[in-house]
C-alpha cells in the first residue's frame, strides 16, 4: 500500500513495506527493512507511472550469500532507505519465483557490464526499460568486500543512488531515449534470436546443423580443461553438469558419432569428465560428512565453496555422477550417487507431503548463542573440535584425512573478512592406504576410524549447530530435474540395491503426486510454478513444463506405468500451445498471451547453471515421438533446434545440451519395446546398467499399458504376453536385440 497526501510534490508519496504480502522466504526476509519495498505487481508498477519515478529492482534468492551481505550493508541502512523511499519505487524480487523477470534484466547487465550475478540490481523507467544496473554494490554499513576486491575498488551504493536521482531529475529525456535504444536492441536479439531468422517450415528437421559440431565442442572443452584440478575454468569454478553430461555421453552415441569425433577423443572426453567429478567429490565443494554439493567453488581446486546448496545442482549432479558410474564402474562415482540421493530423499530437502524444497542457505549462526550469521559456519571445523569430539588419536587421523590443521586450511587471500581463521573446510586430502602406511596401522582399522568419525562429526553438527535456513519453496522445474535423476537412479540401482532403488522411486513418485494435486489445474491442463503455504499465483514457465515432462518420461521408463507417459503427453501438448508461436520456431520462456509486466519475451537456448528449456524440450519431443510414434513431435523437435541454428553453429559449446538433439535429429531414435515379463528380462537389466542416449524403452503386457497401446498404433497389434524384444524406428518394428 502507499499513502499520498494532498501535496503534488514528488516526495508526497509515502511508501510502506509490502513484503509481508509475499510467500517467498527471500522476499519476506526483507519485510523489516527500513526500505519501503514493494512487490512486483500492477500496483507497484502503476505507482512508478503515476509519480514518474524510476523503479529500483533488487533481484536475488534466499541462499545467496552476497544478497544477504547487501541487505546488511545497504537495505538495513536508514540513509539508503531515505533515498530509495523518497525518489524511487524499490521492488524486491525472488528470481526463483520470477526467473522471466530476472532473465530480461540479467541479459541487460551482462551486455552492458560484461558480467552478471546476484544480487542483481537494476534501475528501470516506469515503462520497465533499463537505465543502469549491476550486481553487488557496497553500502554505508560496509565491513567487507567481495573476494579479490578492495573497498576502494567497490562502487558505493549511496553514490549510485544519488547519481541516478540527479540524472532522472535533470536529464529524464536523455535517460528515456537511451533506455528505449537499449530496449530496442534487447528486443531484437530476444524475440528473433541473436542471429537466426528462420521461419517455421523452412528447415523442419534442422538439417543445417551437423554432427561435426560435437567434435568442435569437444575440442573447445579440451582446450579449457584443467588437467590438475579438473573442470574447465579458473576461479570461481562451477560444476556445469550440462557440459559434463555432454562429455560423458559423447562416446555413448552410435558409431557414426564416434567416427566423426574419434575413438580416442571419445575416451579422453570420458576421462576429462570423470576426473573432474572425482576432484569435485574429494573437494570442499562437497559436504564431506553430510550430503550434497555447494553451488560453486571460490578456488580452482574445489577446496573453498560458497556454501549454499541448490536443488537444481543436486539433481543434475546426481544424474551426471550416475552416468559416470555406469560408464566407468568407479566406486567413487557410485559413492557420490548414494550421497546425493540420500540428501534429496531426506529432511530437510525432502518435503513431508511430497516434492523437494529449493535450497539451504550459505550462512548460519555458529552456535545457538550467536546473533550474527557467518558464511559456512555449519560446515567448517577446527582441529580442537576434531580432537574434542573424536579423541586425540582418532581426531588426528580424521584430521589428516580431511586436510584439517591447527591454523586452518583457507588461504588468507581467500578470506578477506577473516571469517575462516583457524577454520577448516573438509576435503579428501589422503587415502586410507596412505594413512595406514604412514602411521603403521592396518588399512581396515583406518577405514573404520574414518567411518565412525564421519558419523560422530555429523551427529555433533546436527545436534549442536543451528542448521542453515531452508528455502522451502517447491518449484516445479527443479522438482522435475530431481524426479528425472531419482527415477534414473532407481532404475540403475534396482538390480544391485533394491532398497536404495525403492527409496529413490518413492521420493520421485511422491513428488509427481504432489505436483499433480497442488500445482496442476486439471480443467485448463496448466501448471503453476511455485508452492509455499499454498499454490503461488505465477503460472508455470517453459522450464517448468520441460523439466517436469522429462521427469515423467524417466519415471515411466523406470516403472512402465503409462499414466506417467500420458501425463507427459498432456503437458507436452499444453506446453506447445502456450510457448510456441506460428511465426517462428523455438519455445518462449513465458506463456502467451504476453504478460503486461514483462518488457520483452525471451527464448532460452543457451545452457547455464540449469539446462535451457529449449534444450530439454527438444529432447522430450524426440523421445515422445519415438515412444508414441508421433511424427509431429519429431518435426517440432527439429524446428526447436533450428531456432538456434546460427548461434549453435557459431558457439556450439554454449549449447552442449542441445547437441544431443542434433544427433537424434540426424540419426533418429530406436524405440525398444519389451513384451511379456520384461521386468526380469536380461535386456532390461542391460539397458539400465548402461548409458544409451538414443533408444527409448516402453513395456507391454504389465497391465499398465492400456493408454499407450491406444496412443501408439504400432503397439496395438503386438502380442503383449509373448516375451520378446522389438525395435521400432521410422514407423517400422522388427524383432531383435542386435542393437545392444
C-alpha positions in Angstrom: 0.0 0.0 0.0 1.1 3.6 -0.5 -0.4 6.7 1.2 -0.4 10.0 -0.7 -1.3 13.4 0.9 -2.7 16.4 -1.0 0.7 17.8 -1.9 1.5 17.2 -5.6 5.3 17.3 -4.9 7.1 14.1 -5.7 8.0 13.4 -2.1 4.3 13.4 -1.2 4.3 9.7 -2.0 4.8 7.8 1.2 5.6 4.1 0.6 5.3 1.4 3.1 7.0 -2.0 3.1 4.6 -4.6 1.4 6.8 -7.7 1.6 4.6 -9.3 4.2 2.1 -10.0 1.3 4.7 -12.3 -0.3 5.1 -16.0 0.4 8.7 -16.1 -0.8 11.2 -16.7 2.1 13.7 -14.5 0.3 11.3 -11.6 -0.2 9.7 -11.9 3.3 13.2 -11.8 4.8 13.3 -8.1 3.8 10.0 -7.1 5.3 11.6 -5.5 8.4 14.0 -3.4 6.3 13.5 0.4 6.6 13.4 0.4 2.8 9.7 0.5 1.8 10.0 -2.5 -0.5 7.1 -3.1 -3.0 6.3 -6.4 -4.6 6.3 -7.0 -8.4 2.7 -6.3 -9.3 0.5 -3.9 -11.1 0.1 -1.7 -8.1 3.8 -1.0 -7.7 4.3 -0.6 -11.5 1.3 1.8 -11.5 2.9 3.9 -8.8 6.0 4.4 -10.9 4.0 5.6 -13.8 1.7 7.8 -11.7 4.5 9.5 -9.9 7.1 9.3 -12.7 9.7 7.5 -10.6 12.5 5.2 -11.6 11.9 1.7 -10.3 14.8 0.1 -8.4 14.7 -3.7 -8.9 16.7 -5.8 -6.5 16.6 -9.5 -7.5 18.1 -12.4 -5.6 17.3 -15.7 -3.8 17.3 -17.0 -0.3 20.5 -19.0 -0.4 22.5 -16.1 -2.0 25.4 -15.1 0.3 26.0 -11.7 -1.3 22.3 -10.9 -1.3 22.4 -11.1 2.5 25.6 -9.0 2.6 24.0 -6.2 0.6 20.9 -6.3 2.8 23.1 -5.8 5.9 25.2 -3.1 4.4 22.5 -1.2 2.4 18.9 -2.2 2.9 19.1 -2.1 6.7 20.6 1.4 6.4 18.3 4.4 7.2 20.5 6.5 4.9 19.9 4.2 2.0 16.2 3.8 2.9 15.6 7.5 2.9 16.9 7.9 -0.6 15.1 4.9 -2.0 11.8 5.7 -0.4 11.9 9.3 -1.4 12.9 9.1 -5.0 12.4 5.6 -6.3 9.9 2.7 -6.3 12.0 -0.1 -4.7 10.9 -3.6 -5.6 12.3 -6.9 -4.2 12.0 -9.9 -6.4 12.8 -13.6 -5.8 14.5 -14.8 -9.0 13.3 -18.4 -8.4 9.7 -17.2 -8.5 10.2 -14.9 -11.4 13.1 -16.1 -13.5 11.5 -14.5 -16.5 11.9 -11.0 -15.0 15.4 -11.9 -13.8 16.5 -13.1 -17.3 15.5 -9.9 -19.0 17.5 -7.6 -16.7 20.3 -10.1 -16.4 20.7 -10.0 -20.1 20.9 -6.2 -19.9 23.5 -6.2 -17.1 25.7 -8.8 -18.8 25.5 -6.9 -22.1 26.5 -3.6 -20.5 29.0 -4.7 -17.9 30.4 -8.0 -19.2 29.3 -9.9 -16.1 26.4 -10.8 -14.0 25.3 -12.5 -10.8 23.2 -11.9 -7.7 22.1 -9.7 -6.2 21.0 -8.2 -9.4 20.2 -4.5 -9.1 18.7 -2.5 -11.9 17.2 0.9 -12.3 14.3 1.0 -14.9 12.0 3.6 -16.2 8.2 3.5 -15.5 8.0 1.7 -18.9 10.2 -1.0 -17.5 13.2 -0.1 -19.8 16.6 -0.4 -18.1 18.7 2.6 -17.4 21.6 1.3 -15.2 22.4 -1.9 -13.4 24.9 -4.1 -11.7 25.3 -6.7 -9.0 26.7 -6.2 -5.5 27.4 -2.6 -4.5 28.9 -1.8 -1.1 26.7 0.1 1.3 27.1 2.5 4.2 27.3 -0.4 6.7 30.2 -1.9 4.7 32.6 -4.0 6.7 33.6 -6.4 3.9 34.2 -6.7 0.2 34.0 -9.4 -2.3 36.9 -11.8 -2.6 39.5 -10.3 -4.9 38.4 -6.6 -4.4 39.3 -3.8 -2.1 36.9 -1.2 -0.6 38.4 1.4 -3.0 37.6 -0.7 -6.0 34.0 -1.3 -5.0 31.3 1.1 -6.3 29.4 2.7 -3.5 25.6 2.2 -3.5 24.9 5.6 -2.0 26.8 7.3 -4.8 24.9 5.4 -7.3 21.5 6.3 -5.8 22.4 10.0 -5.7 23.6 9.9 -9.2 20.5 8.1 -10.5 18.3 10.5 -8.6 20.0 13.5 -10.2 20.2 12.0 -13.7 16.5 11.2 -13.7 15.5 14.6 -12.2 17.7 16.7 -14.5 18.1 14.5 -17.7 14.9 12.4 -17.8 14.5 12.8 -21.6 18.1 11.6 -22.2 17.5 8.7 -19.8 14.4 7.6 -21.6 15.9 7.9 -25.0 18.9 5.8 -24.0 16.7 3.2 -22.3 14.5 2.9 -25.4 17.5 2.3 -27.6 18.9 -0.4 -25.3 15.4 -2.0 -25.1 15.2 -2.0 -28.9 18.5 -3.9 -29.1 17.4 -6.3 -26.4 14.1 -7.0 -28.1 15.8 -7.5 -31.5 18.1 -10.2 -30.0 15.4 -11.8 -27.8 12.4 -12.1 -30.0 14.1 -13.1 -33.2 17.2 -14.8 -31.9 20.7 -13.4 -31.8 21.4 -14.4 -35.4 18.7 -16.9 -36.6 15.8 -15.5 -38.5 14.3 -18.8 -39.7 10.6 -19.2 -40.2 8.6 -22.3 -39.4 8.7 -24.9 -42.1 12.0 -23.6 -43.8 14.1 -26.5 -42.3 11.7 -28.6 -40.3 14.4 -31.2 -39.4 17.1 -28.7 -38.5 19.3 -30.2 -41.3 21.6 -27.2 -41.3 23.3 -28.5 -38.1 25.9 -31.2 -38.5 27.3 -33.9 -36.1 30.7 -32.3 -36.6 29.6 -29.7 -34.1 30.1 -32.3 -31.3 33.7 -32.6 -32.3 34.1 -28.8 -32.4 32.7 -28.6 -28.8 34.9 -31.4 -27.6 38.0 -29.5 -28.9 36.8 -26.4 -27.0 36.5 -28.3 -23.7 39.8 -29.9 -24.3 41.5 -26.5 -24.6 39.7 -25.3 -21.4 40.4 -28.4 -19.4 42.3 -28.1 -16.1 44.4 -31.3 -16.1 45.4 -30.9 -12.5 42.1 -30.0 -10.8 39.5 -31.0 -13.3 36.9 -28.6 -14.5 37.1 -26.1 -17.3 37.9 -22.7 -15.8 40.0 -21.0 -13.3 38.3 -19.4 -10.2 35.5 -19.3 -9.4 34.8 -22.8 -10.7 31.3 -24.1 -11.3 30.4 -27.8 -11.7 28.5 -27.2 -15.0 26.7 -30.5 -15.1 25.3 -29.9 -18.6 28.8 -29.8 -20.0 29.9 -32.8 -18.0 26.9 -34.8 -19.3 27.8 -33.9 -22.9 31.4 -35.1 -22.4 30.3 -38.4 -20.7 27.8 -39.2 -23.3 29.9 -38.3 -26.3 31.3 -41.9 -26.5 27.9 -43.5 -25.8 26.3 -42.4 -29.1 26.1 -44.7 -32.1 29.3 -45.4 -34.1 28.5 -42.6 -36.5 29.3 -40.1 -33.8 32.5 -41.9 -32.8 33.6 -41.9 -36.4 33.2 -38.1 -36.6 34.7 -37.2 -33.2 37.3 -40.0 -33.0 37.5 -43.1 -30.7 40.4 -41.7 -28.7 38.8 -38.4 -28.4 35.6 -40.0 -27.0 37.7 -41.9 -24.4 39.5 -38.6 -23.5 36.1 -36.9 -23.2 35.0 -39.5 -20.6 38.4 -39.1 -18.8 38.0 -35.4 -18.5 34.5 -35.6 -17.1 35.3 -38.5 -14.6 38.5 -36.8 -13.5 36.6 -33.5 -12.9 33.8 -35.3 -11.0 36.4 -37.1 -8.9 38.1 -33.9 -7.9 34.8 -32.3 -7.0 33.9 -35.3 -4.9 37.1 -35.0 -3.0 36.9 -31.2 -2.7 35.4 -28.8 -0.2 32.6 -28.2 -2.6 31.2 -31.5 -1.4 29.8 -31.8 2.1 32.2 -34.4 3.2 30.5 -35.5 6.4 26.9 -34.8 5.4 25.4 -34.9 1.9 25.1 -32.8 -1.2 27.3 -30.3 -3.0 27.6 -26.5 -2.7 26.8 -24.3 -5.7 30.4 -23.5 -6.7 34.0 -23.2 -5.6 35.8 -19.9 -5.0 39.1 -21.7 -5.7 40.2 -23.6 -8.8 40.9 -26.7 -6.8 37.3 -27.0 -5.5 38.6 -26.5 -1.9 36.6 -23.5 -0.8 33.0 -23.3 -1.8 30.2 -20.7 -1.4 28.2 -23.0 0.8 24.6 -22.6 -0.5 23.1 -25.9 -1.6 20.7 -25.7 -4.5 18.1 -28.4 -5.5 18.9 -27.9 -9.2 22.6 -28.6 -8.6 21.9 -31.8 -6.6 19.5 -33.1 -9.2 21.8 -32.5 -12.1 24.9 -33.8 -10.3 23.1 -37.0 -9.3 22.3 -37.5 -13.0 25.9 -36.9 -14.0 27.5 -39.0 -11.3 25.1 -41.8 -12.2 26.3 -41.6 -15.8 29.9 -41.5 -14.7 29.4 -44.7 -12.6 27.6 -46.6 -15.3 30.3 -45.8 -17.8 33.4 -46.1 -15.6 32.2 -48.5 -12.9 34.2 -46.3 -10.5 33.1 -46.9 -6.9 33.9 -43.3 -6.0 31.3 -42.2 -8.6 28.8 -44.6 -7.0 29.5 -43.2 -3.6 28.6 -39.7 -4.8 25.4 -41.1 -6.3 24.4 -42.6 -2.9 25.3 -39.3 -1.0 23.3 -37.0 -3.3 20.3 -39.4 -3.4 20.3 -39.5 0.4 20.4 -35.7 0.5 17.4 -35.4 -1.8 15.3 -38.1 -0.1 15.9 -37.0 3.5 15.0 -33.9 5.5 15.4 -31.0 5.1 15.3 -31.2 1.3 12.5 -33.8 1.0 9.2 -32.1 1.8 7.0 -34.2 4.1 3.9 -34.0 1.8 6.0 -34.8 -1.3 8.3 -32.9 -3.5 11.6 -31.2 -2.8 12.4 -27.9 -1.2 14.6 -25.4 -3.1 17.8 -24.7 -1.2 19.8 -24.4 2.0 21.5 -21.1 2.8 25.2 -20.5 2.8 25.1 -18.5 6.1 24.1 -19.7 9.6 24.7 -19.0 13.2 27.9 -20.6 14.6 26.0 -21.6 17.7 22.6 -21.1 19.3 24.1 -18.2 21.4 25.3 -16.2 18.4 23.3 -13.4 16.9 25.1 -12.8 13.7 25.3 -15.4 10.9 28.5 -16.3 9.2 29.1 -17.9 5.8 29.9 -21.6 6.1 29.6 -21.7 9.9 27.6 -25.0 9.7 30.4 -26.7 7.7 33.8 -25.6 9.0 35.8 -27.2 11.8 38.8 -26.5 14.0 41.4 -29.1 14.9 40.5 -28.7 18.5 36.9 -29.7 17.7 38.1 -32.8 15.9 40.1 -33.9 19.0 37.3 -33.0 21.5 34.7 -34.9 19.6 36.7 -37.9 18.4 39.5 -38.1 20.9 43.1 -37.1 20.2 44.1 -40.3 18.3 41.1 -40.7 16.1 40.8 -36.9 15.7 44.3 -36.6 14.3 43.7 -39.5 11.9 40.5 -37.9 10.6 42.2 -34.5 10.5 44.9 -35.9 8.2 42.3 -37.5 6.0 40.2 -34.3 5.7 43.1 -31.8 5.5 42.4 -30.2 8.9 45.2 -28.2 10.5 45.6 -26.1 13.6 46.0 -22.9 11.6 43.1 -23.7 9.3 43.2 -24.6 5.6 41.7 -21.4 4.0 44.3 -19.2 2.4 44.3 -15.6 3.6 43.8 -14.3 0.1 40.5 -16.2 0.1 39.5 -14.9 3.5 39.5 -11.1 3.3 37.0 -10.8 6.2 38.9 -13.1 8.5 35.9 -15.4 8.8 37.9 -18.6 8.5 40.8 -18.0 10.8 41.8 -21.4 12.3 38.8 -22.9 10.5 38.9 -25.8 8.0 36.7 -26.7 5.1 36.8 -30.5 4.9 38.2 -32.1 1.8 39.7 -35.5 1.0 43.4 -34.9 1.5 44.7 -38.5 1.8 43.6 -42.2 1.4 43.1 -45.0 4.0 46.0 -46.9 2.4 48.4 -43.9 2.6 47.5 -43.2 6.2 47.9 -46.8 7.1 51.3 -46.9 5.6 52.4 -43.7 7.2 51.0 -44.4 10.7 51.7 -48.2 10.8 48.1 -49.1 11.3 46.1 -51.6 9.3 44.0 -50.1 6.5 40.9 -51.8 7.8 41.4 -50.0 11.2 41.9 -46.7 9.4 38.8 -47.2 7.4 36.7 -48.0 10.5 38.1 -44.9 12.3 37.1 -42.7 9.3 33.7 -44.3 9.1 33.0 -43.8 12.8 34.5 -40.3 12.7 32.2 -39.2 9.9 29.2 -40.4 11.8 30.2 -38.7 15.1 31.1 -35.4 13.4 27.8 -35.4 11.5 25.9 -36.2 14.7 27.7 -33.4 16.6 27.0 -30.9 13.8 23.3 -31.8 13.7 22.8 -31.7 17.4 24.9 -28.7 18.4 24.9 -26.3 15.4 21.9 -24.3 14.0 21.2 -25.5 10.5 21.3 -23.0 7.7 17.9 -21.5 6.8 15.8 -23.6 4.4 14.1 -22.1 1.3 11.0 -24.2 1.5 9.5 -23.3 -1.8 8.6 -26.2 -4.1 9.4 -25.2 -7.7 8.1 -27.4 -10.5 11.1 -27.1 -12.8 13.7 -28.0 -10.1 11.4 -30.8 -8.9 11.3 -32.1 -12.4 15.1 -32.3 -12.5 15.0 -34.2 -9.2 12.3 -36.6 -10.4 14.3 -37.4 -13.5 17.6 -38.0 -11.7 16.0 -40.1 -8.9 14.0 -42.2 -11.5 17.1 -43.0 -13.4 19.0 -43.8 -10.2 16.1 -46.1 -9.1 16.2 -47.9 -12.4 20.0 -48.3 -12.4 20.2 -49.5 -8.7 17.3 -51.9 -8.8 19.4 -54.9 -9.7 22.2 -54.1 -7.2 20.5 -52.4 -4.3 16.7 -52.8 -4.4 16.2 -50.9 -1.1 18.0 -47.8 -2.2 16.2 -48.0 -5.6 12.9 -48.2 -3.8 13.8 -45.1 -1.7 14.6 -43.1 -4.8 11.4 -44.2 -6.6 9.2 -43.4 -3.6 10.6 -39.8 -3.5 10.1 -39.4 -7.2 6.5 -40.7 -7.3 5.6 -38.7 -4.3 6.8 -35.5 -5.9 4.7 -36.2 -9.0 1.6 -36.8 -6.9 2.2 -33.6 -5.0 2.6 -31.5 -8.2 -0.4 -33.1 -9.8 -2.5 -32.4 -6.8 -1.3 -28.9 -5.8 0.3 -27.3 -8.9 -1.7 -28.6 -11.8 -5.1 -27.3 -12.9 -6.9 -30.3 -14.3 -9.6 -28.2 -16.1 -7.1 -26.0 -18.0 -4.3 -28.6 -18.0 -2.0 -25.8 -16.8 0.9 -25.9 -14.4 1.7 -23.3 -11.7 5.3 -22.7 -10.8 5.7 -22.4 -7.0 4.1 -23.9 -3.9 4.7 -22.4 -0.5 1.9 -22.3 2.1 -0.4 -22.9 -0.8 -0.1 -22.5 -4.6 1.5 -19.4 -5.8 0.0 -17.1 -8.5 2.8 -17.5 -11.1 1.8 -19.7 -14.0 4.3 -22.4 -15.0 7.1 -21.2 -17.3 8.6 -23.1 -20.1 11.3 -24.8 -17.9 8.6 -26.0 -15.5 6.9 -27.9 -18.3 10.2 -29.0 -19.9 11.9 -30.3 -16.8 8.7 -31.9 -15.4 7.9 -33.7 -18.7 11.5 -35.0 -18.7 11.0 -36.3 -15.2 7.7 -38.0 -16.1 9.3 -39.7 -19.1 12.2 -41.0 -17.0 9.7 -42.2 -14.3 7.8 -44.1 -17.0 11.0 -45.8 -18.1 11.6 -46.9 -14.5 8.1 -48.1 -13.7 6.5 -48.7 -17.1 3.3 -47.2 -15.7 1.8 -45.5 -18.7 -0.1 -43.0 -16.6 3.2 -41.0 -16.3 3.6 -41.1 -20.0 0.0 -40.0 -20.5 0.6 -37.0 -18.1 3.8 -36.2 -20.0 1.9 -36.2 -23.3 -0.8 -34.0 -21.9 1.7 -31.4 -20.6 3.7 -31.6 -23.9 0.7 -30.6 -25.9 -0.1 -27.8 -23.5 3.5 -26.6 -23.5 3.4 -26.2 -27.3 0.1 -24.3 -27.1 1.4 -21.9 -24.5 5.0 -21.3 -25.5 5.3 -21.5 -29.3 4.4 -19.0 -32.0 3.2 -19.7 -35.5 5.7 -17.1 -36.8 9.0 -18.6 -35.7 10.4 -21.9 -34.2 11.5 -22.5 -30.7 9.8 -22.0 -27.3 9.4 -18.8 -25.4 10.3 -18.6 -21.7 6.9 -17.2 -20.8 3.4 -18.3 -21.8 1.1 -16.5 -24.2 -0.6 -14.1 -24.0 2.4 -11.9 -23.3 2.3 -10.8 -19.6 2.0 -7.0 -19.3 4.7 -6.8 -16.6 7.4 -8.1 -18.9 9.4 -5.8 -21.2 10.2 -8.5 -23.8 9.6 -12.2 -24.4 12.7 -14.3 -24.4 13.7 -17.7 -25.8 16.2 -19.7 -23.8 18.6 -21.8 -25.9 22.0 -21.5 -24.1 22.7 -23.7 -21.1 23.8 -22.1 -17.8 23.6 -23.4 -14.2 20.4 -25.1 -15.4 19.9 -26.6 -18.8 18.0 -24.4 -21.3 14.3 -25.1 -21.6 14.6 -25.4 -25.4 17.3 -28.0 -25.0 15.2 -30.2 -22.7 12.0 -29.5 -24.7 13.7 -30.7 -28.0 14.9 -33.8 -26.2 11.5 -34.5 -24.8 9.8 -34.1 -28.1 12.3 -36.5 -29.8 11.8 -39.1 -27.0 8.0 -38.8 -27.1 8.0 -39.0 -30.9 9.7 -42.4 -30.5 7.6 -43.7 -27.6 4.3 -42.6 -29.1 5.2 -42.9 -32.8 4.2 -39.3 -33.2 5.8 -37.7 -36.3 4.5 -34.2 -35.4 6.6 -34.3 -32.2 9.7 -35.3 -34.2 9.1 -32.4 -36.6 8.6 -29.9 -33.8 11.8 -31.1 -32.1 13.8 -30.3 -35.3 12.2 -26.9 -35.5 13.1 -26.2 -31.9 16.7 -26.9 -32.6 16.5 -25.0 -35.8 15.5 -21.8 -33.9 19.1 -21.5 -32.6 20.9 -22.8 -35.7 23.2 -19.8 -36.3 24.1 -19.5 -32.7 24.8 -23.2 -32.3 27.0 -23.1 -35.4 29.0 -20.2 -34.0 29.2 -21.3 -30.4 28.3 -25.0 -30.2 29.9 -25.5 -26.7 27.4 -23.0 -25.3 24.6 -25.3 -26.4 26.1 -28.6 -25.1 22.8 -29.9 -24.0 21.2 -29.3 -27.4 24.0 -31.1 -29.3 22.4 -34.4 -28.4 19.2 -33.4 -30.1 21.2 -32.7 -33.3 22.3 -36.4 -33.2 18.7 -37.5 -32.6 17.5 -35.4 -35.5 20.2 -36.7 -37.8 20.3 -40.4 -36.8 16.8 -40.8 -35.4 15.9 -42.8 -32.3 15.4 -46.5 -31.8 12.3 -47.4 -29.8 12.8 -50.6 -27.8 9.6 -52.4 -27.0 9.7 -55.1 -24.3 6.9 -57.6 -24.1 6.0 -60.2 -21.6 7.8 -60.5 -18.3 10.1 -57.6 -19.1 11.0 -56.7 -15.6 13.0 -59.9 -15.3 14.4 -59.8 -18.8 18.2 -59.6 -19.2 17.7 -57.0 -21.9 16.1 -54.5 -19.4 19.0 -55.0 -16.9 21.4 -54.4 -19.7 19.7 -51.2 -20.8 19.5 -49.9 -17.2 23.1 -50.7 -16.4 24.5 -48.6 -19.3 24.2 -45.1 -20.7 22.4 -45.1 -24.1 21.3 -41.7 -25.1 19.3 -42.6 -28.2 17.0 -45.6 -27.6 13.7 -45.2 -25.7 12.1 -48.1 -23.9 8.4 -49.0 -23.5 6.9 -52.1 -22.0 3.7 -54.0 -22.9 2.0 -56.8 -21.0 2.3 -55.5 -17.5 -1.3 -54.4 -17.1 -0.3 -50.7 -17.2 -0.2 -50.2 -21.0 -3.8 -49.6 -22.0 -3.4 -45.9 -22.8 -0.1 -46.4 -24.5 -1.4 -49.1 -26.9 -4.2 -46.7 -28.0 -1.8 -43.7 -28.4 0.8 -45.6 -30.4 -0.8 -47.5 -33.2 2.4 -49.6 -33.8 1.9 -51.2 -30.4 -1.7 -52.2 -30.8 -1.0 -55.3 -32.9 1.9 -56.6 -30.9 1.5 -59.7 -28.7 1.9 -58.2 -25.3 2.1 -61.5 -23.5 4.9 -63.0 -25.6 8.3 -62.5 -24.0 10.4 -60.6 -26.5 12.2 -57.5 -27.7 11.0 -55.4 -30.6 13.0 -52.5 -32.1 10.9 -49.7 -33.8 12.3 -47.0 -36.0 10.8 -44.8 -38.6 7.3 -46.4 -38.2 8.6 -49.9 -38.6 9.2 -52.6 -35.9 11.2 -55.7 -36.1 12.4 -58.4 -33.6 15.9 -58.4 -32.4 18.5 -57.5 -29.7 21.4 -56.8 -32.1 21.3 -53.1 -31.4 22.6 -53.9 -27.9 
